[in-house]
Amino acid sequence: MEQDLHLIEQIKKGNRVAFNALYLRYWEELYRFGYGILGDEDQAKDILQDIFFAIWRNREALEIRSVSAYLHTAVRYEVTRALRNGKLTASHEECLSALPSPHSSEAHLHLADLEDQVKETLEKLPQKSREVFYLSRFQELSNKEIAQKLSLSQRTVEWHISSALQHLRQSMNHLATWVVLTISPFL
């Protein structure tokens, strides 16, 4: 929507009125989406607050071409993450599997671009950092499990993960910070 893109440009300049307009335009729809899966008002509200806060905090670096797809993908990811961190019930798993993927082919192109950029950045990391990051984000091993598997201290594992995330953030400075954490479901 052209009006959404105009709001994003204004938000990038620090325009709070534009930010409020974007928030009001999408809040109810996104809330219903998140609440419909979680069944928890407070958790759904917290997720939306975090997403919009990340947009404001990273406003100068925003590069969003489809605001609706971007926001829905963000909510979908955060809801999934919240459920993974809690206990998944059979009904939650059903809801998650029935969720549509991002709305448009444009969103798929953005995800493909993101995937290429992440892979390219990961290839530039030192071998040990790349290995630790892969085990953490793609194999979903805990820091303790990685430390045992690679005969490293947990502190060293944390350092490698932190270093890898820092490299990803620097190489993708035009994306919101939380996008770095959303890459594993798309790769």
N, C-alpha and C positions, 0 to 999 in steps of 0.2 A: 504494500500500500504506500503510495507516494507520500501521503500525509505522515505516516509512521517514520519514513526515512527523513522527512523534514524535522520531526521531533528529535530523532537521534542526532542529527546535525546540531540542533540547538542545545541538546543535552551535552554534547561534546564541548560546547562553548561555556558550560556551567549554568545554563538557563534552567532554574528550578521550576518555573512555570511549565516548561515543556516536559520536564521529568514528571511532574504531578499529573499532567495531561496523559502521558503514556501510562503511568501507574493506574489512573482512574479508568482508562480505556480497557486495560487488560486484567485488572485485579480480580474482578468477579468471575470471569471465565476461567482464569488460571486457578483460582481458589476452588471452584466447583470441580475442576479437573483433578487437583491434588486431593481434595477432601473425598471425592468419590472413590478413590482408591484406598486412602489411608483410614477414612472413617474417624479421623481425629482432627477436630477444629483447630486446636492450638498448634499441632504439628504442621498442618497445612498452612496456617498463617505464618509460622516461623520460617517455613521454606520460602514462601513468597517474599517475606521481609529480607531474607538472606540474598535472594536472587536480585531483588531491586537494589539492595544496598551495594552488591557487587557491581551492578551496572553504574551506579552513581560514583562509586569509588574508582572505577576504571574508565570513567566516561571519556577521557581524552584519547584513549586508545581503542575505542569501540569501532569495529568494522562489521556492521550488521546489514545484510542485504534483505533479509526477510524477518522482520521483527516477530511476527506471529510464530513462525517456525522456530526461531531462536528461543523465544520464551517457553514455548511448549516443550521443546527438547530439554531446556534447563529444568523445568518442573518435573518432567518425566525422569530425568536422571536423579534429581534430588529425592524424589519419592522412592525410586528404586533403591537408592543408597540408604535412605532412612529405614526401609523395610529390611534390607540386608543386615543393617546394624541391629535391628530388633529381631523379632521372631516372625517368620513368614508363615501365614496360615494358608490352607489350601485355597481359600477364596482370594487372598492376596496374590498368590501365584497365578490363579486364573485371570485376575484383572491385569496383571503385568504381561502375561502372554497374549492377551487380547488387545493390548494397547497398539494403536497404529504407529508405524514408524513416522519420523518427521514428515510433515504434510506434502512437501513439494519436491520436485526434481531439483530445484535450486538448492534446497537444503541438502540433498544428497551430494551435489557438487561441492558445497561448502565442506561437508564432512570428508569427501575424498581429498580436497585440498588440505584440510587439517591433517588427515592421515598421512599424506605425503610429506608434509612439513615435519610432523612428529618423527616419522621414520628417518628422515634426513638428519634431523637434529640428534636422534639417538645414535645414529651411525658415527657421529662426530665425538661421542663421549668416549672416555677411556673404557677399555674392555670390562674391567671389574665394575665400574659404575653402571654400565649398560646391563651387565648380567644381574646385578642387584636390583636395578629398577625393573627389569623384565620380570624377575621373580616376584617382586612386590606388587606391581600393577597388573601384570597379565596372568601370572599364576596365582595371584592373591594369597601368597604366603605371608605369614607374620614375620616381623623383624627377627624374632627368636628363631623361627624355622629357617630363615635365610642364613642367619649367623651359624646355626648348626650345620646346615648343608654346605656352606662355603668355608667353614672353619674360620670365621671372623667373629669379632666382638659385636654385640648389638649396637654399641656406639658407632662402630665403623660402618655397619649397615645403615644406620640413621644418617651418617654423614654422606654416604654414597647416594642415598635417595634424595636427600636435601640438595646435594650438588646437581643431580640430574634434573630435579624440578627447577632449580635456578637456571640451568641452561635452557630448558624448555620455555620458561617464562621470558627469558631474554630474546630467544629466537622468534617468539610469537607475541611480541609486545603489543600488537594490534588487537589481540583477543583479550577478553575478560579473564582475570586470573583463574577463576573457577573452571574455565574450559580445560586447563591443563589436567585437572583432576577428573575430567569426564572422558578422557580418551579411551580408557580400557574397554568400555562397552562397544566402541565403534571400530576397533582394530581387530 
